[in-house]
């Protein structure tokens, strides 16, 4: 399958991104850097809202620089994005200084339809392998729609080598269907079945913690970073709409990890500029460390 890796089209320093954020407004701060910063991995999941022509004041053209800067200044090293169309990827990568990306459009396995791409800090990680699986009964079939889903849905899966430690980290990024009840449950079972082969799962799962799909995921080996010490418990909503004053606050975006990974920090960021969020979802960031490698 074709690898879509884009190098930055324009280079902008991290410092200038920080200045830009300070000018227009700041996000909620990420927890302090762990003492073992050379060993931990900072990951993010973020549904950036597709470039809908009907979003008016919240159009992609008004949000794109902010979203790109937020990704960079979060200091995340592996980022799972959802609801991304190709031109949004181009816009985001145009202002990145350290990321490459992998992924395909869900409609045709190329550029058609939304992506669930993984961005990775190429100064820290080398890509070993990756693939895309469709969330359906025929996951290798490009564009396949699963069960009662309204649309094709995908999971991007990758293995990276950490240039700092030489160790591998295996990551899934996905976006479950918003309508199909059976599709969400079967998709959760796929994620559960892949748990023995992957370390971290990122995504907009479109399910809440009390739901059957969520329970199916955690009945395997996956653990919810938002409910792992020292963050227990965290019920911060991640689907918030663009309006910070909205009463909508639902936790449906998750970072899952295997039991041998320790959660060092966990944050649901809530950046506000000109009375609005940068997306209808909030980004979730966590620092994770493989406890099998921790020094007692």
N, C-alpha and C positions, 0 to 999 in steps of 0.2 A: 504494500500500500504506500502511496506516495507520502513522503515526509514533507510537511510544510513547516520549514524553519525560516523565520525572517529575522535578519539582523536589523538593528535600529536604522531607520531611514534618516533620522536626524539625531544627533547626540545632544543631550541636555544633562548637565551635571546634577547629581543628587542635591547639591547645595542650592541650585536655582529652583528645584522643585520644592525644597523646604521653604525658600523665600516666597514662592508663589502661594503656598498654602498659608503662610503667615499673613500675606497681604489680603487674601480673600476669606480666611477663616481657618480654624484648626479643628482637627478631629479630636475625639477623646483620646488621651494618651494611651499607648500600649504599655503594659506593665513593664517595670524596670528590666533591663537586660540581665538575664541570669548570669551568675558568676562564672559558669562554665560555658561561656559563649562560643568557644572554639569547638565544642562538642555538640551542642543542641542544634536543632533545626527549627526555624520559624516557618510555619505554614499558614496559608490563608485560603478561605473559601469566600467567593463573592459573586452573587448574581448581579450583573451590572445593568440589567434591563435592556432589552433589545432596542435597536434604533427605530422606534415606532414613529411614523410621520404624524401621529395624533397626540404626541405628548406635550405640545405647546411650550410653556415656560420650562418644562423639564426635558426638552428635546435633547437628543444625543449631542448635537452641535454645541449646546450650552454646557454640557456635562463632561465632554470627552477629556479635556485637559485636566480637570479636577480628578476624574476617575483614574487616569494614568498616573498622576502625581501621587494620589493616595496609595496606589499599589506600590509605587517605588519607595515612598517615605515610611511605609509600614515596616520596612526592612524584612519583609517576608522573603524567603528564598525559594519556596515552592508554592505556587498559587494555582488554585483551581477556580476558573471562571465559568459562569453559566449564562445562557441566553445571549450569546455573543454571535453577531453576524460578521462576515469577513471584513467589511469596511471598518468595523469597530476594532478588530484586531490590528488592522493596518494603522489606525489612529493611535491606539495604545502603544504599539511597538515603535512608532515614530518618535516617542518622547522617552523611551526607556534607555537606560545606560548599561544594563547588565543582564537583561533577560533574553532568552530564546523561547520558542513555544512549539508545541506539538498539538495536533488535533485535525479533525476533518469536519466538514459540514454533514449534518445528520441526514440530509435528503439524498445526496449522491455520493458521499464518501470523498468529496473534493471540496468545493467551496459553497455548495448549495445548502441553504438552511442554516439553522443555528449550530454553533460549535459548543462543546464543553472542553475547552483547551486547557492544557497544563502549561503554565509559564514556569521556567526554572532559571535560577541564577547561574549562568554559564561560567562565572568566575569561581563558583563553589562546586557545581555538579557537572558531570559528564553524562550524556545520554547513552545508555547501553542498548536499550530496546524499547519499543512501544507498539501498541496496537489500539484499535477501536473495536468495541463490541456493541452491537445494537441490543437494546433491552427488549428482547422478544424471544419467542421459542426457537428462532433461528438466528442466534446472535452474530454469526459471520455473514449474514445476508445484508448487503448494503441497502439502507433505506427501509428495512423491514419494520413494521408496526406491531407492537406486542399486545396481545390480548385485547382489552377494551380501551387501549390508549387512543387519544385523539390524534397523536402525531408520532413520528419516529423519535425515539430517544436513544441516547448513546452513553457509553462509559469509555473514557479515555484512560488507558492503563500504561504505566511506564515504569521502567527500572533505571535508576540513576546510580552512578558511582560518586561518592563524596570525595572530592579531591583533597580534602583536609585529612580524612581518616582512612580513605581507601575502601570504606565499607559501602555496601549497597543499600539503597532505600527504594521500596516499591510502592507506587502511589496509584490510586484510582480517583478520577474526578467524574462526576455524573450529575444528571438532572432528571429526576423522575417526572412522569406525566402528571399533569394538573387535573385531569378528569377521570382517568381510568382507575377505578378502585382495585380491580383484579390486577391491572398492570402494575400498580405500585407494590402490591403484595408480591407478585412474581419477580419484579425487579429487585425487591429487597432480598428475596431468596437467592437471586443470582449474586448479589453483593456478599451475602452470607457464605455462599458456596466458594467464593473466591478468597475468603478470609485467610486461608492457609498459605496463599501465594503472595499476599500483599501486606504492607505494614500500616498504611494510612489511607483512609477513604475520605474524600472531600466532596461536598456537593449541596445542591438544593434538592432535598429529598421529597419536598412537598408533603411531608407527614409530620405529625406532632408526636411527642414522646409517649403518649398513652395509646398510640395507634398500633394496629396489628403489624403493619410493615416495619415500624421501628422495632417492635418486640422481636420480629423475625430476624432483624439484623443483629441485635444484641444477644439473641439466643445462641448465636455463634460465638466467635472469639472477639468480635468487635466491642470496644468500649467507647463511650461517649465522652469526649474531652471536656464537655461542659459540665459533666457530673463526676469528674475525677478529682481527687484531692490534688492540689489545695483549693480547688474552685468549687467544691461541693457546698450547696447546690447552686446551679446557675439556670435560671428560667428566663433570662433576657430574651425578648422577642427579636427575631431577625427579619421577618417580613413586617415592614412598618408603613408602607406606602411612601410617597415622596414628602408627605406632610408630617413634621415632627409633632404636631399637635393632635394627630390622629390617634384614636383609641385603639386602632389595630396594632397588635403586638403579638406575633405568633412565632414560635421557635420551630423553624422548618429547615434551616441551614445548619449542617453539622460537620464536625471534624471527628471521625472515628479513628481509633488506633488499636493496635494489638496489645495484649496484656504486658508484653515485655517493654512497652514504651511508657515512659513517665511524663505526665503533664507538669511542666514547670510554670507556665503562665497560660491564661486563657482570657480573651477579651472579645466582647462584641462592641465594635467601634461605632460611634454615633456622631460623625462629622456633620455639621450644619453650616451652610453658606446661604445668605440671603433668604433665610427662613425655609430652606429645603434640604433634604438629603440628596446625595449624589445618585442614588438609585432607590427603587422601592424596597430593596433588601439592604440590610446592613452587612458590612464585611465582618467576618469572624477570623480571629488570629490566635494561634497557639504556639508556644514553644514546647517542643517535644524532644525527649532524649531516650535512646534505647538503653533501658536499665540493665540489660545484659552486659553493657560495656562500662557501667559506672564503677568507680573505684570505691570500695567500702572504706 
